[in-house]
Amino acid sequence: MVSLTFLGATGTVTGSRYLVDVHGTRILIDAGLFQGRKELRQRNWEPFPLPPSSLAAVILTHAHVDHTGFLPRLVRDGFGGPTLATPPTARLLHAVLPDAAHLQEEEARFANKVGSSKHTPALPLFTVRDAQEALHTVASVPFGQTFTLRPGIEFRYHRQGHILGAAAVELRVKVAGGGHMTVYFSGDVGRYGVPILREPEPYPGSDVLVVESTYGNRLHDPGDPRDQLAEAINEAAARNGVILVPAFAIDRTQELLYFLRELAEDGAITPLPIYLDSPMAREATAAYRSCALEHDAEMRELMREGVDPLAPPNFAVVGRVDESKRLNALTGPAIIISASGMATGGRILHHLRHRLPDPATTVVFVGFQAEGTRGRRLLDGEREIKIFGEMVPVRAQIRSIPSLSAHADADELAIWADAPARAPRTVFVTHGEPDASRALADRFTARFGWRCSLPELEETVEL
């Protein structure tokens, strides 16, 4: 029997975890953290529904925490590997997992300091040591190469754009009668026509498709994000304000740096001091520069010409914590780019606490903001936000450039899925808020005639 159990990413865009059982061999596709609302985050603390030691492998689609951040907990609780990832993803994990663990430890220390935890002492979900142990289980599998997990079970990776190293997983298993079944996990599908990375490879067809739906009910703004970014920067500069950009350390930060360089070169903005205040973004930017096989044609040409596409004028990387704190004295106009992208943790929280009360400040969001996150609440117009246990008044200007998202929108998802070699007999629509998932399911049914289902959390289906 072959079965699929949905252990996350149902009714939400986080917590990606799909359990495949192939005649008793258990494989987990992604091991993500739940983020956003408290009720979602609490799921991270619930016991995993099976012994982690019983997993034969974890296959990761890409490095984002909502797809990888639960791995240290799995390893701590008995999973011994292997964890399989594309080479760029494996490299990024060395920045992502320790950073996530550091945030967990910082949150526990803060809870103990202010006495805000229900438990004494407050403990992190996992530690930096757990993250390091998890990294020892990681092995690389190149794009397009067939990897045999066990006799009768193999998979290969397909490029998905989205972020460096992002992949879809094509899992092929032997079934009764000597035939094979293919289950295709989209991971997160990237955009078309964006800089730096190669475009997503089209869906080739499979028996079963598990597809993300983050933007399943929306289209990105057709305007040029560079024009929108220039407008936000120029408006803030006219007020001598500081521009805070909560940016995902992987991909959003690199695309921002790419655009800021272009805008300065074209004279669309006055070159301002730009500070990258995120250790993980620093490591990710180095990875983006070095992974030439993943670059698109324009990025490769710039590198051949000796241009650093990710280094705008007046650009500085902030390293130590004391250097980050010194930015509190910074006067505008200037730009601070810092993680996390949804303002759920990281150094950006210190900058927001310090600068949200200042009307001269502009906060520019450049990606999807999940329900329940500080980023979503700020975009929804809340005039007071809790940061580090205190209520911070919001007087800053709040802007959004949603077209800078790394996720394909509804039209792009349809383009990606169009014309497979064979149509799936079943489609499971996941990794989206309920309205988005339902809209994408309806679109795929109307356009392709596919039978689509929205699975429930911990639902098991026989394939």
C-alpha positions as CSV (number, residue, x, y, z in Angstrom):
1,M,0.0,0.0,0.0
2,V,1.1,3.6,-0.8
3,S,-0.4,6.3,1.4
4,L,0.1,10.1,1.8
5,T,-0.6,11.9,5.1
6,F,-0.7,15.6,5.4
7,L,1.1,16.7,8.6
8,G,1.2,20.4,7.7
9,A,0.5,23.1,5.1
10,T,-3.2,22.5,5.2
11,G,-5.3,25.6,5.5
12,T,-2.2,27.6,6.0
13,V,1.0,28.6,4.1
14,T,3.4,27.2,6.8
15,G,4.4,23.9,8.4
16,S,5.1,22.0,5.1
17,R,5.2,18.3,6.0
18,Y,4.0,15.4,3.8
19,L,4.4,11.8,4.9
20,V,4.6,9.1,2.2
21,D,4.4,5.5,3.3
22,V,5.5,3.1,0.6
23,H,4.8,-0.5,1.8
24,G,6.0,0.4,5.3
25,T,8.9,2.7,4.2
26,R,8.2,6.1,5.6
27,I,9.5,9.2,3.8
28,L,8.9,12.8,4.9
29,I,8.7,15.5,2.2
30,D,9.7,18.7,4.0
31,A,10.0,19.3,7.7
32,G,8.7,22.8,8.2
33,L,7.9,25.0,11.1
34,F,4.4,26.4,11.6
35,Q,4.4,30.2,11.7
36,G,1.9,33.0,12.2
37,R,-1.0,32.7,14.7
38,K,-0.3,31.3,18.1
39,E,-2.5,28.3,17.6
40,L,-0.3,27.4,14.5
41,R,3.0,27.9,16.4
42,Q,1.8,25.7,19.2
43,R,1.7,22.8,16.7
44,N,5.5,22.8,16.6
45,W,5.4,21.7,20.2
46,E,3.0,18.8,19.7
47,P,4.6,15.3,19.6
48,F,5.4,14.1,16.1
49,P,2.7,11.6,15.2
50,L,5.2,8.8,14.6
51,P,8.6,8.0,16.0
52,P,11.1,10.1,14.1
53,S,13.5,7.1,14.1
54,S,11.0,5.3,11.9
55,L,11.6,7.7,9.0
56,A,13.7,6.3,6.2
57,A,14.5,9.8,4.9
58,V,13.5,13.4,4.8
59,I,13.5,15.1,1.4
60,L,13.6,18.9,1.4
61,T,12.2,21.1,-1.4
62,H,14.0,24.2,-0.3
63,A,15.6,26.0,2.6
64,H,12.9,28.3,3.9
65,V,12.1,27.6,7.6
66,D,8.5,26.7,6.9
67,H,9.9,23.8,4.9
68,T,13.0,22.9,7.0
69,G,12.8,24.4,10.4
70,F,11.4,21.3,12.2
71,L,14.4,19.2,11.2
72,P,16.5,19.8,14.3
73,R,13.6,18.7,16.4
74,L,13.2,15.5,14.4
75,V,16.9,14.7,14.7
76,R,16.9,15.5,18.5
77,D,14.0,13.1,18.9
78,G,15.6,10.2,17.0
79,F,15.7,10.8,13.3
80,G,19.1,9.7,12.0
81,G,19.0,10.7,8.4
82,P,19.5,10.9,5.6
83,T,18.1,14.4,4.9
84,L,18.3,15.0,1.2
85,A,18.5,18.4,-0.5
86,T,19.8,20.1,-3.6
87,P,23.4,21.3,-3.3
88,P,22.4,25.0,-2.9
89,T,19.8,24.1,-0.4
90,A,22.3,22.1,1.6
91,R,24.6,25.1,1.7
92,L,21.8,27.5,2.8
93,L,20.8,25.2,5.6
94,H,24.1,25.9,7.3
95,A,22.9,29.4,7.7
96,V,19.1,28.8,8.1
97,L,19.0,26.1,10.8
98,P,21.5,27.6,13.3
99,D,19.8,31.0,12.8
100,A,16.4,29.5,13.6
101,A,17.9,27.8,16.6
102,H,19.5,31.0,17.8
103,L,16.1,32.8,17.6
104,Q,14.5,29.9,19.6
105,E,17.1,30.3,22.3
106,E,16.7,34.1,22.4
107,E,13.0,33.9,22.7
108,A,13.3,31.4,25.6
109,R,15.8,33.7,27.3
110,F,13.5,36.7,26.9
111,A,10.5,34.7,28.2
112,N,12.5,33.7,31.3
113,K,13.8,37.3,31.8
114,V,10.3,38.9,31.8
115,G,8.5,35.9,33.3
116,S,6.1,35.6,30.3
117,S,6.2,31.9,29.9
118,K,3.6,29.5,31.2
119,H,6.4,27.1,32.0
120,T,9.4,27.5,34.2
121,P,12.0,27.6,32.8
122,A,10.9,28.4,29.2
123,L,12.8,26.2,26.8
124,P,13.6,26.6,23.1
125,L,11.9,24.3,20.6
126,F,15.4,23.3,19.6
127,T,18.9,24.5,20.3
128,V,21.9,25.5,18.2
129,R,23.5,22.2,19.1
130,D,20.3,20.4,17.8
131,A,20.7,22.4,14.5
132,Q,24.3,21.4,14.1
133,E,23.4,17.7,14.7
134,A,20.7,18.1,12.0
135,L,23.2,19.4,9.6
136,H,25.2,16.2,10.0
137,T,22.3,14.3,8.4
138,V,22.2,16.4,5.2
139,A,23.4,15.0,1.9
140,S,23.2,16.7,-1.6
141,V,21.3,15.4,-4.6
142,P,21.9,17.4,-7.9
143,F,19.0,18.6,-10.0
144,G,17.8,16.0,-12.6
145,Q,19.7,13.1,-11.1
146,T,17.7,10.0,-10.1
147,F,18.4,9.0,-6.5
148,T,17.4,5.5,-5.3
149,L,16.2,5.6,-1.6
150,R,15.3,1.9,-1.4
151,P,14.7,-0.7,-4.1
152,G,11.5,0.4,-5.9
153,I,11.6,4.0,-4.4
154,E,13.5,6.7,-6.3
155,F,13.2,10.5,-6.8
156,R,14.6,13.4,-8.6
157,Y,14.6,17.2,-8.3
158,H,13.3,19.7,-10.8
159,R,14.2,23.4,-10.6
160,Q,11.4,25.7,-9.3
161,G,12.9,29.2,-9.2
162,H,11.4,30.7,-6.0
163,I,14.7,30.8,-4.1
164,L,18.2,29.5,-4.7
165,G,18.1,25.7,-4.7
166,A,14.3,25.4,-4.7
167,A,13.0,22.2,-6.2
168,A,10.0,20.1,-7.0
169,V,10.2,16.5,-5.9
170,E,9.2,13.7,-8.4
171,L,8.8,10.6,-6.3
172,R,8.5,7.3,-8.3
173,V,7.5,4.1,-6.4
174,K,6.9,0.5,-7.5
175,V,3.4,-0.8,-7.0
176,A,1.7,-4.1,-7.1
177,G,1.7,-5.8,-10.5
178,G,5.2,-4.5,-11.5
179,G,4.0,-1.0,-12.4
180,H,5.1,2.4,-11.0
181,M,3.3,5.4,-9.5
182,T,4.7,8.9,-9.6
183,V,3.8,11.5,-6.9
184,Y,4.9,15.1,-7.7
185,F,5.4,17.6,-4.9
186,S,5.6,21.2,-6.3
187,G,7.4,22.7,-3.3
188,D,7.0,26.5,-3.8
189,V,6.7,27.6,-7.4
190,G,8.7,30.6,-8.4
191,R,8.1,33.6,-10.7
192,Y,8.7,34.1,-14.4
193,G,10.8,37.0,-15.7
194,V,12.5,37.9,-12.4
195,P,16.2,38.4,-12.1
196,I,19.0,36.3,-10.7
197,L,17.6,32.7,-10.9
198,R,16.5,30.4,-13.7
199,E,12.8,30.1,-14.3
200,P,10.7,27.2,-12.9
201,E,10.7,24.0,-14.9
202,P,7.2,23.2,-16.1
203,Y,5.2,20.4,-14.4
204,P,6.0,17.2,-16.4
205,G,2.9,15.2,-15.3
206,S,2.4,12.5,-12.7
207,D,-0.2,10.2,-11.2
208,V,-0.6,12.4,-8.2
209,L,0.2,16.1,-7.8
210,V,0.6,18.0,-4.5
211,V,0.7,21.7,-5.4
212,E,1.1,24.9,-3.4
213,S,-1.5,27.7,-3.5
214,T,0.0,30.6,-1.6
215,Y,-1.3,33.1,-4.3
216,G,-4.0,30.8,-5.6
217,N,-6.6,33.5,-5.5
218,R,-4.5,36.5,-6.4
219,L,-2.5,38.1,-9.2
220,H,0.6,40.1,-8.6
221,D,0.5,43.8,-9.4
222,P,1.4,44.1,-13.1
223,G,3.4,47.3,-12.4
224,D,7.2,47.2,-12.4
225,P,8.3,46.5,-8.8
226,R,11.4,48.7,-9.5
227,D,9.2,51.7,-10.1
228,Q,7.2,51.0,-6.9
229,L,10.5,50.6,-4.9
230,A,11.9,53.8,-6.3
231,E,8.7,55.7,-5.4
232,A,8.8,54.4,-1.8
233,I,12.5,55.3,-1.5
234,N,12.2,58.8,-3.0
235,E,9.2,59.6,-0.8
236,A,11.0,58.6,2.3
237,A,14.2,60.3,1.3
238,A,12.2,63.6,0.8
239,R,11.2,63.3,4.5
240,N,14.8,62.4,5.5
241,G,13.4,59.2,6.9
242,V,14.9,55.8,7.4
243,I,13.4,53.0,5.2
244,L,13.0,49.7,7.0
245,V,12.7,46.7,4.8
246,P,11.7,43.4,6.6
247,A,13.0,41.1,4.0
248,F,13.3,37.3,3.8
249,A,17.0,36.6,4.1
250,I,17.0,34.3,1.2
251,D,16.0,35.6,-2.3
252,R,14.0,38.8,-1.3
253,T,17.1,40.4,0.1
254,Q,19.2,39.4,-3.0
255,E,16.5,40.7,-5.4
256,L,16.2,43.9,-3.5
257,L,20.0,44.5,-3.7
258,Y,19.8,43.7,-7.5
259,F,17.0,46.3,-8.0
260,L,18.7,48.9,-5.8
261,R,21.9,48.6,-7.9
262,E,19.9,49.0,-11.1
263,L,17.9,52.0,-9.8
264,A,21.0,53.8,-8.6
265,E,22.8,53.1,-12.0
266,D,19.7,54.4,-13.9
267,G,19.4,57.5,-11.8
268,A,15.9,56.6,-10.6
269,I,17.0,57.0,-7.0
270,T,19.7,59.0,-5.3
271,P,22.2,56.5,-3.9
272,L,21.5,56.2,-0.2
273,P,23.4,54.4,2.5
274,I,22.2,50.8,2.5
275,Y,22.7,48.6,5.5
276,L,22.2,44.8,5.3
277,D,21.6,43.8,9.0
278,S,21.1,40.1,8.9
279,P,23.8,37.4,9.4
280,M,21.8,34.9,7.5
281,A,21.2,37.3,4.6
282,R,24.9,37.9,4.4
283,E,25.6,34.1,4.1
284,A,22.7,33.7,1.6
285,T,24.0,36.6,-0.6
286,A,27.4,34.9,-0.7
287,A,25.7,31.7,-1.8
288,Y,23.8,33.5,-4.5
289,R,26.9,34.9,-5.9
290,S,28.8,31.6,-6.0
291,C,26.1,29.3,-7.4
292,A,26.7,30.1,-11.1
293,L,24.8,27.1,-12.4
294,E,21.6,28.6,-11.0
295,H,22.0,32.1,-12.4
296,D,19.9,33.3,-15.3
297,A,21.5,34.7,-18.5
298,E,21.6,38.3,-17.4
299,M,23.1,37.5,-14.0
300,R,25.8,35.4,-15.7
301,E,26.6,38.2,-18.2
302,L,27.0,40.8,-15.4
303,M,29.3,38.5,-13.5
304,R,31.4,37.9,-16.6
305,E,31.7,41.7,-17.0
306,G,33.1,41.9,-13.5
307,V,30.0,43.6,-12.1
308,D,28.7,42.4,-8.7
309,P,25.0,42.4,-9.3
310,L,24.2,42.3,-5.6
311,A,26.3,45.3,-4.5
312,P,24.5,48.6,-4.9
313,P,26.4,51.9,-4.2
314,N,27.0,52.9,-0.5
315,F,26.3,49.3,0.6
316,A,27.5,48.0,4.0
317,V,27.0,44.7,5.7
318,V,26.3,44.8,9.5
319,G,27.9,42.0,11.4
320,R,28.1,42.2,15.2
321,V,25.2,42.9,17.5
322,D,26.8,46.1,18.7
323,E,27.0,47.3,15.1
324,S,23.4,46.6,14.7
325,K,22.5,48.5,17.8
326,R,24.5,51.5,16.6
327,L,22.0,51.8,13.7
328,N,19.6,53.2,16.3
329,A,21.5,56.5,16.0
330,L,21.3,56.5,12.2
331,T,19.6,59.5,10.7
332,G,17.9,59.4,7.3
333,P,17.7,59.2,4.5
334,A,19.0,55.6,4.6
335,I,17.8,52.0,4.0
336,I,18.0,49.2,6.5
337,I,17.3,45.7,5.2
338,S,16.9,43.1,7.9
339,A,15.2,39.8,8.6
340,S,12.7,38.3,9.2
341,G,10.4,39.0,6.2
342,M,7.2,38.7,8.2
343,A,8.6,40.5,11.3
344,T,8.2,37.4,13.3
345,G,11.7,37.5,14.8
346,G,15.3,38.5,14.1
347,R,17.0,41.9,14.2
348,I,14.2,43.7,12.3
349,L,12.2,43.6,15.5
350,H,14.7,45.9,17.3
351,H,14.6,48.3,14.4
352,L,10.8,48.3,14.3
353,R,10.5,48.9,18.0
354,H,12.9,51.8,17.7
355,R,11.5,53.4,14.6
356,L,7.7,52.6,14.3
357,P,6.8,55.5,16.5
358,D,8.6,58.0,14.1
359,P,6.3,59.4,11.3
360,A,9.4,59.9,9.1
361,T,10.0,56.1,9.0
362,T,8.8,54.1,6.1
363,V,8.4,50.3,6.4
364,V,8.3,48.5,3.1
365,F,7.1,44.9,3.0
366,V,8.3,43.0,-0.1
367,G,6.7,39.6,0.2
368,F,3.7,37.5,1.4
369,Q,2.6,38.2,5.0
370,A,1.0,35.2,6.6
371,E,-2.1,35.6,8.7
372,G,-1.3,36.3,12.3
373,T,2.2,37.7,11.7
374,R,3.3,41.2,12.7
375,G,3.8,42.0,9.1
376,R,0.2,41.2,8.3
377,R,-1.1,43.2,11.2
378,L,1.0,46.2,10.2
379,L,-0.3,46.0,6.6
380,D,-3.9,45.6,8.0
381,G,-3.5,49.0,9.7
382,E,-3.0,48.2,13.4
383,R,-1.9,51.3,15.2
384,E,-0.1,49.4,18.0
385,I,2.0,46.3,17.8
386,K,3.5,44.2,20.6
387,I,7.3,43.8,20.3
388,F,9.3,42.2,23.1
389,G,6.4,42.3,25.5
390,E,5.6,46.1,25.1
391,M,3.1,47.8,22.9
392,V,4.7,50.0,20.3
393,P,2.7,52.8,18.6
394,V,2.7,52.7,14.8
395,R,3.2,56.2,13.3
396,A,5.5,55.1,10.5
397,Q,4.4,54.9,6.9
398,I,3.6,51.3,5.9
399,R,4.1,50.3,2.3
400,S,3.9,47.0,0.4
401,I,5.3,45.9,-2.9
402,P,3.6,42.5,-3.1
403,S,4.9,41.9,-6.7
404,L,8.3,41.3,-5.2
405,S,7.0,38.0,-3.8
406,A,9.0,34.9,-4.7
407,H,5.7,32.9,-5.2
408,A,4.0,32.4,-8.5
409,D,0.6,34.0,-8.6
410,A,-2.6,32.3,-9.8
411,D,-1.9,32.8,-13.5
412,E,1.7,31.7,-13.1
413,L,0.7,28.6,-11.3
414,A,-1.6,27.8,-14.2
415,I,1.2,28.4,-16.7
416,W,3.5,26.1,-14.7
417,A,0.9,23.3,-14.6
418,D,-0.2,23.7,-18.3
419,A,0.5,20.9,-20.9
420,P,2.0,18.1,-18.8
421,A,2.9,14.9,-20.6
422,R,0.1,13.2,-18.7
423,A,-2.6,14.6,-16.5
424,P,-2.7,13.8,-12.8
425,R,-5.6,11.6,-11.7
426,T,-5.6,13.4,-8.3
427,V,-4.5,16.8,-7.3
428,F,-4.0,17.9,-3.6
429,V,-4.0,21.6,-3.2
430,T,-2.0,22.7,-0.1
431,H,0.2,25.4,1.3
432,G,-2.3,28.2,1.1
433,E,-4.9,30.0,3.2
434,P,-8.4,28.4,2.7
435,D,-9.7,30.9,0.1
436,A,-6.5,30.7,-1.9
437,S,-6.5,26.9,-2.0
438,R,-10.1,26.6,-3.0
439,A,-9.7,29.2,-5.7
440,L,-6.7,27.4,-7.2
441,A,-8.6,24.0,-7.0
442,D,-11.5,25.6,-8.9
443,R,-9.3,27.1,-11.5
444,F,-7.4,23.8,-12.2
445,T,-10.7,21.9,-12.4
446,A,-12.3,24.5,-14.8
447,R,-9.2,24.9,-17.0
448,F,-7.7,21.3,-17.0
449,G,-10.6,19.2,-15.8
450,W,-8.5,17.8,-13.0
451,R,-10.0,16.4,-9.8
452,C,-8.8,18.5,-6.9
453,S,-9.0,18.0,-3.2
454,L,-8.2,20.2,-0.2
455,P,-6.8,17.8,2.4
456,E,-7.3,18.3,6.2
457,L,-4.5,18.2,8.8
458,E,-3.4,14.6,9.5
459,E,-5.7,13.3,6.8
460,T,-4.4,10.1,5.2
461,V,-5.2,9.0,1.7
462,E,-4.4,5.8,-0.1
463,L,-2.7,6.4,-3.4
